[in-house]
Amino acid sequence: MRKPDRAVLVQTARVAAGVAALVALMLIVYAIIGRLSLSVVAGGVYAGALGILNFFIMGLMVQSITERMAEKERSEQEIADMSLQMQNRMKASYNMRMIALFGLLVLGIAVFHFDALATILPSIFPSIVIRVLQIAEAKKAASAPKGSEEP
């Protein structure tokens, strides 16, 4: 396995910061409603860390595929064949990561007795953070001054 490139590390850090903020917000809500406990905190931190790890592994998979596609020049047929192979690899990776994530969440709830809701909720936090980051990037790109256009 190659060393993670800067883009993977930066994006993972951004997602990790967002997930941490959402886990903290969730814990504040639990405290406000009087249900904060060690099992809630442990479940939230555990599931948040799993979500971040899942995102990081996905980033490594995308990096690997991108590097492999750029290794050498290929004919159009080779590119089409390789694209299909890479799509299948991404689907398999996604399925394996989701099965592992589900199993680890169940493990946390059943074996470690983490609060179920506090363990399940953070598993969707990375998706929320990614969407918010995408919206912020789109707004930033839309508001950026356009360069001079030549006819």
Contacts in CASP RR format, 6 or more apart in sequence:
PFRMAT RR
TARGET T0000
AUTHOR 0000-0000-0000
METHOD contacts of the structure
MODEL  1
MRKPDRAVLVQTARVAAGVAALVALMLIVYAIIGRLSLSVVAGGVYAGAL
GILNFFIMGLMVQSITERMAEKERSEQEIADMSLQMQNRMKASYNMRMIA
LFGLLVLGIAVFHFDALATILPSIFPSIVIRVLQIAEAKKAASAPKGSEE
P
1 60 0 8 1.000
1 64 0 8 1.000
2 63 0 8 1.000
2 64 0 8 1.000
2 67 0 8 1.000
4 12 0 8 1.000
4 56 0 8 1.000
4 59 0 8 1.000
4 60 0 8 1.000
4 63 0 8 1.000
5 63 0 8 1.000
7 63 0 8 1.000
8 56 0 8 1.000
8 59 0 8 1.000
8 60 0 8 1.000
8 62 0 8 1.000
8 63 0 8 1.000
11 55 0 8 1.000
11 59 0 8 1.000
12 52 0 8 1.000
12 55 0 8 1.000
12 56 0 8 1.000
12 59 0 8 1.000
14 129 0 8 1.000
14 133 0 8 1.000
15 52 0 8 1.000
15 55 0 8 1.000
15 126 0 8 1.000
15 129 0 8 1.000
15 130 0 8 1.000
15 133 0 8 1.000
16 52 0 8 1.000
18 125 0 8 1.000
18 129 0 8 1.000
19 48 0 8 1.000
19 51 0 8 1.000
19 52 0 8 1.000
19 122 0 8 1.000
19 125 0 8 1.000
19 126 0 8 1.000
19 129 0 8 1.000
20 48 0 8 1.000
22 122 0 8 1.000
22 125 0 8 1.000
22 128 0 8 1.000
22 129 0 8 1.000
23 44 0 8 1.000
23 45 0 8 1.000
23 48 0 8 1.000
23 122 0 8 1.000
23 125 0 8 1.000
26 44 0 8 1.000
26 118 0 8 1.000
26 121 0 8 1.000
26 122 0 8 1.000
27 36 0 8 1.000
27 40 0 8 1.000
27 41 0 8 1.000
27 44 0 8 1.000
30 36 0 8 1.000
30 37 0 8 1.000
30 40 0 8 1.000
30 118 0 8 1.000
37 115 0 8 1.000
39 113 0 8 1.000
39 114 0 8 1.000
39 115 0 8 1.000
39 118 0 8 1.000
40 114 0 8 1.000
40 115 0 8 1.000
40 118 0 8 1.000
41 118 0 8 1.000
42 112 0 8 1.000
42 114 0 8 1.000
43 108 0 8 1.000
43 112 0 8 1.000
43 114 0 8 1.000
43 115 0 8 1.000
43 118 0 8 1.000
43 119 0 8 1.000
43 122 0 8 1.000
44 114 0 8 1.000
44 115 0 8 1.000
44 118 0 8 1.000
44 119 0 8 1.000
44 121 0 8 1.000
44 122 0 8 1.000
46 108 0 8 1.000
46 112 0 8 1.000
46 114 0 8 1.000
46 119 0 8 1.000
47 105 0 8 1.000
47 114 0 8 1.000
47 118 0 8 1.000
47 119 0 8 1.000
47 120 0 8 1.000
47 121 0 8 1.000
47 122 0 8 1.000
47 123 0 8 1.000
48 122 0 8 1.000
48 123 0 8 1.000
48 125 0 8 1.000
48 126 0 8 1.000
50 101 0 8 1.000
50 104 0 8 1.000
50 105 0 8 1.000
50 122 0 8 1.000
50 123 0 8 1.000
51 101 0 8 1.000
51 122 0 8 1.000
51 123 0 8 1.000
51 125 0 8 1.000
51 126 0 8 1.000
52 126 0 8 1.000
54 97 0 8 1.000
54 101 0 8 1.000
54 126 0 8 1.000
55 126 0 8 1.000
55 130 0 8 1.000
57 93 0 8 1.000
57 97 0 8 1.000
58 93 0 8 1.000
58 94 0 8 1.000
58 97 0 8 1.000
61 89 0 8 1.000
61 90 0 8 1.000
61 93 0 8 1.000
62 90 0 8 1.000
65 86 0 8 1.000
65 89 0 8 1.000
65 90 0 8 1.000
68 82 0 8 1.000
68 86 0 8 1.000
69 79 0 8 1.000
69 82 0 8 1.000
69 83 0 8 1.000
69 86 0 8 1.000
74 82 0 8 1.000
101 123 0 8 1.000
105 119 0 8 1.000
105 120 0 8 1.000
105 123 0 8 1.000
108 114 0 8 1.000
108 119 0 8 1.000
109 116 0 8 1.000
109 119 0 8 1.000
109 120 0 8 1.000
END
